[in-house]
Amino acid sequence: MALEVPRTLSPSKASAFTDCPLAFRLSIIDHVPEPPSPQAVKGTLVHAALERLFWDHLPGERTIEAGLDSLELAWEAIQDDPEFVGLALDIDEAAEFRADAEVLVHNYFRIEDPNSVRTVGVELGLETKIGDMVLRGIIDRLDLTDDGELVVIDYKSGRAPSSQFEKSRLHGVHTYALLCERMLGRFPSQVKLLYLRDPVSIIATPTEQSVRGHSKRTIAVWSAIERACENEDFRPRPSGLCRYCNFQHLCPAFTSLTAAAS
Ligand code: SF4
């Protein structure tokens, strides 16, 4: 019997399928429970703090103190979040977690001055239909330049990729560009990825050609997911990512890898 095809595709789902179809199936289709990731939860906290910084404060008021106040409000709000609760941090671990989030907020101010940007939206959920696929993405922040150009801002709480992997980590950029074109009528002139850990920004400039190429690749990934569902054929794709995979115990490829290594 064929498996139900997911309703939507996002940049993270597309790269999850490309990285390993079996892990994609276990996570997205079978919903096998996964332990919360401290890095992901910290990313959620810092994103929420920066969202509040832009919602609650006008240009000129977006100081580092305002950023830390926003973090405090986001910290209070996350206490009831099941993912945060699932981390089961003790008092010392929670203090360390909170202090590290504060470092990321400080680092944000080392990348840009939030008073110097003109923001027209935060946490914008955009989606568009391409064939029978619903492509979805959430834009952390949308800015407008003095020339009236759109700039997409994407916060990353992890480290910037090395130049070797930089291109592969930019998969979301073209999705955002495509969504802007479909929903807002034009491409952004830039997509800025702000890596808060380092802290550095990587700027990508989407072109019509690059976005068209990406659109074709996304449709190809969607077709591959549909085929895999139809045939119930999600094969494991072992790689360096296996070390961090939550499904090692369910994966025949991982079992054979560990047996061969012992
Ligand atoms: S252990 Fe590796 S091959 Fe197996 S499901 Fe996880 S990522 Fe895929």
Boltz pocket constraint, residues with backbone or C-beta under 6 A from the ligand:
constraints:
  - pocket:
      binder: B
      contacts: [[A, 19], [A, 20], [A, 22], [A, 23], [A, 236], [A, 237], [A, 238], [A, 239], [A, 241], [A, 242], [A, 245], [A, 246], [A, 247], [A, 248], [A, 251], [A, 252], [A, 253], [A, 254]]
      max_distance: 6.0
